[in-house]
Every structure is written in C-alpha cells, then in structure tokens.
Amino acid sequence: MADGENKVFELKVGIFIAVGILIFFLVVFSIGDVYFVKRGFHISVIFNFVNGVGQSAPVRLAGVNVGQIDKIDLFFDKNEKKTKVKLLAWINDDRVKIQKDCKATINTLGLLGEKYLEISPGEDTENFLKNGDRITGKDPISTEYLTQRICEVADSANVVMTRLKEGKGTIGKLLSDETIYNDMEAFVKDIKAHPWKLLKKR
C-alpha cells in the first residue's frame, strides 16, 4: 500500500513539475515576443543610406507598430555601381495589407529618439506586398547635412543683422536714420490725433 501511495505521490509531483515548466516556457515566449508558429511575412527595403537605424528597430505602418527589422545587410548594386543597404523587415501579422506603391522612410521618435522604419500606405487597392517582396525606400537626410544647413542659415542671418546695424538696405536705413524714424513717429502721432485724415480723399 505504501508503494502505491509513493507512486501516486511521484506522479502528482511529476505532473506539477511538467505544468510548471510549460507555464515557464509560455511566459518566456510571450515576453520575448516569440511564437511557436509565426503568422507574418518578410519584406526587403533598399536604401542608399539608413542614418544609423539598428537591428530590432520597430516597423510602423501608418504610425502603428506592425513588426521589426530582423536583419541589416550591405551589398554592392552592380547595376548602379554603388553600395546599398537592405533592411529585412518582419511584419508580424499576415493580415496586414501593405500596398505595393507604399512609401518607406527612416524616421525618428522625437528629436533624439529611436530610429525606426516608417511605411506610409499607398493608393493601390489591388496589389499588396507578399513574403519576400522588395521595395525601394526614400533615403533620410543625414544629421551632418542638417547641421551644415543650420550653420549656413546662421551665417546668413549674421550677415543680414550686420547690414542692418550698418544701415545698409531699405530696412537698415529705416532702423538707423533718425530723420526717417522721427518723421514716422510724427506721422503716427498726427494720425492718432486726427484719425479722420485717413478717410480724406486726396
């Protein structure tokens, strides 16, 4: 009788341990976003420049998260004779419809946030991307180029301010010529005192 009770106890312990292991794996897979059967598809997006986007970066369609970047490869395009970048994007639901005329860009969450792949829907309502399809993305503007443009604008602003201080140009003369300023001030005071003059026909 004791042997039978021990076997039943051991069976219960074994079942308890098996259920615990099963629950553990289910929790791990759900947290890691891993599934036994993946319902989705891959598409490739080709860029000349990706501005630092990394593997596992989010993929968004119309601003909604639909997947992630699984792989980033550099390759040499023999036709265009230049090195390009291929992003392998995983779309995590095969029910997601992406038009073949969609627009793909590299975007940033906020000013200094994470970079991600943004897909803007197209207008084609009959042709959609399938597993393994390839599209060409629109290259992002590099940070160096933006910095250069900001410096150029700042330099131009400095030149304009210098010319204004020196009284050059029409606006500069208005700001620096006291005679013009005094005449304008007198005119404004006269209009305030006699507003009917604005209605007088000349």
Helices and strands as residue ranges (DSSP letters): H 2-31, E 41-47, E 58-61, E 64-77, E 82-91, E 103-108, E 115-120, E 133-136, H 143-165, H 169-176, H 178-193, G 195-199
